[in-house]
Amino acid sequence: MLRSEQGHALLAALMVVVLLTALGTAGLTIATYSRQASAGELDRTQALYVADAGIELALRKLKVDPLWRDGFTGLPFGGGMIEEVTVTELSPRSESSVRVKVYSAGSYPAGTPRARKRVEAEVTISYNPFMCCKGVTDKGGVHIAGERPGDELTISSTTAVIGDDAQPTNLIFGGAGGSTPSLLTLTVKESMMQSGPVVSGNVYTRGNVYITTDSGCKSGSVVVNGGIWAGGTVAVSSQSPHVNPGDLVTGGTHTLDDPGQIPYFPASISATETAKAYYRAIAESYGADHYFSGDYRFTSSELQNMNGVYFVNGKAIIDGYYSNYTGRATIVAATYIEFRNGAYLSTNDPVNNVRGLISLRDTFFYGNNNPVQAIILCGDTLCTSERDSVWIDGAVTTWAFEPATIGAGGRRHGPCWRHGVPANTRLTYNAQLFKCYPPGMPYTVTIDSWKEL
């Protein structure tokens, strides 16, 4: 009986030992699997971070150059590898924006990866709203901001200044806001022939508008060959007994229901140290030869073939005949951009080639510039000469516009000597150049969707 009980106890002990051993082995296996699962999850998370980083790097490049499509491969990041980034257009480019899809594949760790992840984002890249005036009109043109509350802009001419019959161009005069509304005055000057229009296109402004003619103008004279949309009042009169005031604006006058639809000038375009450092960094990202520490006169070969952003920490000078340029490039000047001595800057292929010109202060045109095909962004005053012919074909965005004679008598306004009328100034809008999106302009990147694949 005792031996039987001892046998049962031994058997029970052995069973307990076997059970404990099995439980221990299972626990160890579970712990091992848990550690492996945790490590695998960590690897997958790290790979996802690496893939996301590829999207972020692409967005940084697209914010500088909306037409960047090169992508990249094999870029080490955070202990992993951005294996591939591609950028493809989702729809045809408009005059204000372009939509793209960004794809990125990341792996972790580098060398012998244990995890891979893929992500995709759909993105819209847009011009600064003031440059394309979204919300008011879907067409670009000449955009003038106004420098202070109650700012005035006066354009008087015997010829078209904004647009022409072949290229109708909108004039958008923002004004700076404040308690005193801005005032836009457009006047057709006396001429032996029928005069005007000053604007071939529509006019949009937050403030008031005054339209008139000189006494010598003949019947049929037109000031605005289009309509006027104003947030304030519109007054139309004529000093000429031969002109019917009702004929001066062909498209009628209208109330701009929401003056706030006209956005404000991009605040980043000013001669601050922050702006200079920003553009210097962008220029140097294209190469050390894209930065100039002082005034610089661009040579013919440089202007003919350029790509990327060039920053001149001083005055940028263009003073020659440069036809049929190629490449997509923007020149940024910390002080002035000057077109001298009949400078001519044009392209035969505006679909694929463009020059952007950004002056953090002023831009001067004198000496019969015919034409200058470019997208111009001027941080202070755009100055043209009354004695010379100036044709800018592309798009113009500026704080102020002074049809002026440089260095002659008259009233000083910023860098310009105001003196007379711009008898031969013509600013026209070229949609093809605008769609070519010069690099370095103020762009907004909006993420429409972002997902793991």
QUIDAMO-V21702 format. One record per helix or strand of 2 or more residues. SS is the DSSP state (@ for helix, = for strand). FROM is the first residue (numbers start at 1). TO is the last residue. Records with the same first field share a line. If there is no record, write none. Layout:
SS: FROM-TO  FROM-TO
This chain:
@: 2-64  129-132  245-247  259-261  273-285  288-290  300-304  431-435
=: 72-77  80-89  97-108  115-127  141-144  152-157  170-173  183-188  196-199  203-205  208-213  222-224  228-230  234-236  253-255  291-292  296-297  308-312  316-318  321-322  328-333  336-339  344-345  354-359  362-365  369-384  390-403  411-413  416-418  425-429  443-452
